Amino acid sequence: MPEARRHRPRGLGPHVVGQRVVVRRVLPGETGPSGGPAMTDVLGVCTSWSLEYCVVQPSTGPAVTIALADIVSGKPVPPRPSVRQRVSPHDAQSHVASLWDDLVTEPLGEWVLRVAPPYDGRLRRRGNSVLAMGSPGASLPEAAAHVMAFYTRHDRRPLAQVVSDGDVESSLLGLGWAPLGSGDAHCQLASVSRVLRSCNAELGRLGYRQTGIPVDLTPRYMEEGSRIEVTLGGGTARGRAALDGDWVGLYSLEVDPAHRRRGLATVVLKELLDWAASRGATTAWLHVETDNPGAIALYERLGFVTHHTTRYLAAP
């Protein structure tokens, strides 16, 4: 057995290439405070592994080449939490405005009153409700009265989109507002690059082009400004995306019931994210209703993580 292999600690090896690792190594020729050899830790992504060396790329600075014989210990560690996961629900939800060209908004403190025309033939609650997250800059009774007057003027039912089980929901419930009973949804976020890698791996595993689907799977694109629609098989599967800075929202993902569980949703997601990545998007967001376990399982498998859950309340 080569000498380097005898020094490889448990938990490390060629399998960690591409993963974030922490490696404790000896600094040859240097003495530590206790008189023994000096040691240091290197934290970063392992980019290569050979019989004698591994290379670790820290988040800043040059890559570090480490002789396997100098490794004392090490292990894979979870990836750094995305800075996007640390944004507030209000900030995450603000990107919803990118879905409409003609969305009318009015601030109420940190709340945002929203009115939009019908979309695909029907009113969408996301565009016709107050984003009630954060402080309204007034007492809750005053804010609620303002919301009701606003939507009455615009001939809309007064609705509030709140963080599920949050303080605003509790306060509005105390004023007589009530849950609609439908539309509870997880707001999920993910790295665009990670989801693209997962889509490619998923499609490679499924071999979707060999599923015997009697339709043309060539993607067709309809792009308009910062939005795009991708369609497969003349409507067998479709989805839309909207850019807002380096965020991309995914919505209206649909697959014909006769062709589900064959990877078509993943194909559509991949095409949408390829388009978004080519335009600088780094973070993807979507809403998935809490009573749709199949879609939740798909998105989580591809790398989406629930940031918060929203609920719609109706005025008394």
C-alpha positions in Angstrom: 0.0 0.0 0.0 1.4 3.4 -0.9 2.7 5.4 2.1 0.2 8.2 1.5 -2.7 5.8 1.9 -1.7 4.8 5.4 -1.9 8.4 6.5 -5.3 9.1 5.0 -7.7 9.7 8.0 -11.1 8.2 8.2 -13.8 10.3 6.6 -11.6 11.8 3.9 -10.6 10.4 0.5 -11.4 10.9 -3.2 -15.1 10.8 -2.4 -15.0 14.3 -0.8 -13.9 16.1 -4.0 -16.5 18.8 -4.5 -17.5 18.9 -0.8 -16.8 21.4 1.9 -14.3 19.9 4.3 -12.2 20.8 7.4 -8.7 19.4 7.5 -6.2 19.5 10.4 -2.7 19.2 9.2 0.9 19.4 10.5 3.0 22.4 9.5 6.4 20.7 8.6 9.4 22.2 10.3 7.3 24.3 12.7 7.0 23.8 16.4 3.8 24.4 18.4 3.4 26.1 21.8 3.8 22.8 23.7 6.9 21.9 21.8 5.3 19.4 19.5 4.7 20.0 15.8 2.6 23.0 14.9 -0.8 22.3 13.4 -3.5 24.4 11.6 -7.0 23.8 10.2 -8.0 24.4 6.6 -11.7 24.9 5.8 -12.9 25.0 2.2 -14.0 22.9 -0.8 -11.8 19.9 -1.7 -11.1 20.3 -5.4 -8.8 17.3 -6.0 -7.4 14.2 -4.4 -4.4 12.1 -5.5 -2.3 9.4 -3.8 -0.1 12.0 -2.2 -1.9 15.3 -2.1 -5.3 16.9 -1.8 -6.2 20.5 -2.6 -8.6 22.6 -0.6 -10.0 25.9 -1.8 -10.9 28.3 1.1 -13.7 30.8 0.6 -11.0 33.5 0.3 -7.4 33.4 -0.7 -5.4 30.8 -2.8 -6.0 27.1 -2.8 -4.0 25.0 -0.3 -2.2 21.9 -1.4 -1.8 19.4 1.5 0.4 16.3 1.6 -1.8 13.4 2.8 1.1 12.4 5.1 0.6 15.7 6.9 -3.1 15.3 7.6 -3.9 14.6 11.3 -7.7 14.5 11.0 -10.6 15.9 8.8 -14.1 15.4 7.8 -16.8 16.8 5.4 -18.8 19.7 6.9 -22.2 21.1 5.8 -22.1 23.8 3.1 -22.2 27.4 4.3 -25.8 28.6 4.7 -26.8 30.8 1.8 -27.0 34.5 2.6 -30.3 34.3 0.9 -31.7 32.1 3.7 -31.0 35.0 6.1 -33.2 37.5 4.4 -36.5 38.4 6.0 -39.8 36.9 4.7 -40.8 40.5 3.7 -37.7 40.8 1.5 -38.1 37.3 0.0 -41.7 38.1 -0.9 -40.9 41.4 -2.4 -39.6 39.6 -5.5 -43.2 38.5 -6.3 -43.7 41.9 -7.9 -41.6 40.7 -10.9 -44.5 38.5 -12.0 -46.5 41.5 -13.2 -45.9 44.5 -15.4 -49.0 46.2 -14.3 -49.0 45.6 -10.5 -50.2 48.6 -8.6 -48.6 48.9 -5.1 -48.9 51.3 -2.2 -46.7 51.2 0.9 -48.2 51.0 4.4 -45.2 51.2 6.6 -43.4 47.9 5.7 -46.6 46.4 4.4 -47.3 46.6 0.7 -50.8 46.9 -0.7 -51.0 45.2 -4.1 -53.6 45.2 -6.9 -53.2 43.3 -10.2 -55.5 42.5 -13.1 -56.5 38.9 -13.9 -53.7 36.6 -14.8 -54.5 33.7 -17.2 -58.1 34.6 -16.8 -58.3 34.8 -13.0 -57.3 37.1 -10.1 -54.2 35.9 -8.3 -54.1 36.3 -4.6 -50.4 37.0 -4.6 -51.1 40.2 -6.6 -54.4 41.1 -4.9 -53.6 41.1 -1.2 -51.6 43.2 1.2 -48.1 41.8 2.0 -48.6 42.1 5.7 -45.1 41.4 7.0 -43.1 43.6 9.2 -44.6 46.8 10.8 -47.4 48.7 9.1 -46.2 51.9 10.8 -49.6 52.3 12.7 -51.7 50.4 15.1 -53.0 47.1 13.8 -56.7 48.3 13.9 -55.7 51.4 12.0 -53.7 49.4 9.5 -56.5 46.9 9.0 -59.0 49.6 8.4 -56.7 51.2 5.8 -56.3 47.9 4.0 -60.1 47.3 3.9 -60.7 50.8 2.5 -58.0 50.4 -0.1 -59.4 47.1 -1.5 -62.9 48.4 -1.4 -61.8 51.3 -3.6 -60.2 48.8 -6.0 -63.3 46.5 -6.0 -61.3 43.6 -4.5 -61.9 41.4 -1.5 -59.6 42.6 1.3 -57.0 39.9 1.8 -53.7 39.8 3.8 -50.8 37.5 3.0 -49.0 36.8 6.4 -46.3 34.6 7.7 -48.1 31.5 9.0 -48.4 31.4 12.8 -46.6 34.8 13.1 -47.4 37.8 15.2 -49.2 39.7 12.4 -51.5 36.7 11.8 -52.3 36.5 15.5 -53.1 40.2 15.7 -55.4 40.1 12.6 -57.2 37.0 13.9 -57.9 39.0 17.0 -59.5 41.7 14.9 -61.9 39.1 13.3 -59.9 38.3 10.1 -60.0 34.6 9.2 -57.9 32.1 7.2 -59.2 31.4 3.7 -58.7 27.7 4.3 -56.7 27.3 1.1 -53.5 28.7 -0.4 -51.1 28.1 2.5 -47.8 27.8 0.7 -44.1 27.3 1.5 -41.8 30.0 0.1 -38.7 27.9 -0.9 -35.3 29.2 -1.9 -32.3 27.6 -3.5 -29.0 28.2 -5.3 -29.6 28.3 -9.0 -26.3 26.4 -9.6 -27.2 23.7 -7.1 -30.6 23.1 -8.6 -29.2 22.9 -12.1 -26.7 20.3 -10.9 -29.5 18.3 -9.3 -31.7 18.6 -12.4 -28.9 17.2 -14.5 -28.3 14.3 -12.1 -32.0 13.6 -11.9 -32.5 13.5 -15.6 -29.5 11.3 -16.1 -30.9 8.9 -13.6 -34.4 8.9 -15.2 -33.2 8.9 -18.8 -36.3 10.9 -19.6 -35.8 10.8 -23.4 -36.2 7.0 -23.3 -39.5 7.0 -21.4 -41.6 6.3 -24.5 -43.6 9.6 -24.3 -45.3 10.0 -27.6 -44.7 13.8 -27.8 -41.9 16.0 -29.0 -39.9 17.0 -26.0 -38.0 19.8 -27.7 -38.4 22.9 -25.5 -40.1 25.9 -26.9 -39.4 29.3 -25.5 -41.5 32.5 -25.3 -39.4 35.2 -23.9 -40.7 38.7 -23.1 -38.4 41.1 -21.3 -37.5 39.7 -17.9 -39.9 36.7 -18.1 -40.0 33.5 -20.1 -42.3 30.5 -20.6 -41.0 27.1 -21.5 -43.3 24.5 -23.1 -42.7 20.8 -23.9 -44.8 18.6 -26.2 -47.2 21.4 -27.2 -48.3 21.9 -23.7 -47.7 18.5 -22.1 -45.5 20.4 -19.6 -44.9 24.1 -19.1 -43.5 26.6 -16.6 -42.6 30.2 -16.3 -39.8 32.3 -14.7 -39.4 36.0 -13.9 -36.1 37.7 -13.2 -35.7 40.4 -10.5 -32.0 41.3 -10.2 -30.1 38.1 -9.4 -33.3 36.4 -8.1 -35.5 34.3 -10.4 -39.1 33.3 -9.5 -40.4 30.0 -10.8 -44.2 29.7 -11.2 -47.1 28.1 -13.2 -45.2 24.8 -13.4 -47.7 22.3 -14.8 -47.5 18.7 -16.2 -50.4 16.9 -18.0 -51.6 14.3 -15.5 -51.2 11.5 -18.1 -47.4 12.3 -18.3 -46.5 12.9 -14.7 -43.6 11.2 -12.8 -41.5 10.9 -15.9 -39.2 13.8 -15.3 -40.9 16.4 -17.4 -41.2 18.9 -14.6 -37.5 18.6 -14.0 -36.8 19.2 -17.7 -38.9 22.4 -17.6 -37.1 23.6 -14.4 -33.7 22.9 -15.9 -34.6 25.0 -19.0 -36.0 27.9 -17.0 -32.9 27.9 -14.7 -30.5 27.6 -17.6 -32.1 30.8 -19.0 -32.0 32.5 -15.7 -28.4 31.6 -15.0 -27.3 33.0 -18.4 -28.8 36.3 -17.2 -27.0 36.4 -13.9 -29.5 34.8 -11.5 -28.0 33.1 -8.5 -31.1 32.5 -6.3 -34.3 30.8 -7.2 -37.6 31.1 -5.3 -41.0 29.5 -5.7 -44.2 29.0 -3.8 -45.5 25.5 -3.3 -48.8 24.8 -1.6 -48.5 22.9 1.7 -51.1 20.3 0.5 -49.0 19.3 -2.5 -46.6 16.7 -1.1 -45.5 15.4 -4.5 -44.2 18.9 -5.6 -42.7 19.5 -2.2 -40.7 16.3 -2.4 -39.5 17.1 -5.9 -38.3 20.6 -5.0 -36.6 19.5 -1.9 -34.9 16.7 -3.8 -33.5 19.3 -6.2 -32.2 21.5 -3.4 -35.0 23.9 -2.4 -35.3 24.7 1.3 -38.4 26.2 2.9 -37.7 29.7 4.1 -41.1 30.5 5.6 -44.8 29.6 5.1 -47.5 32.0 4.1 -51.2 32.1 4.7 -54.1 34.3 3.4 -56.5 36.0 5.8 -59.8 37.5 4.7 -61.2 40.6 6.4 -64.4 40.1 8.5 
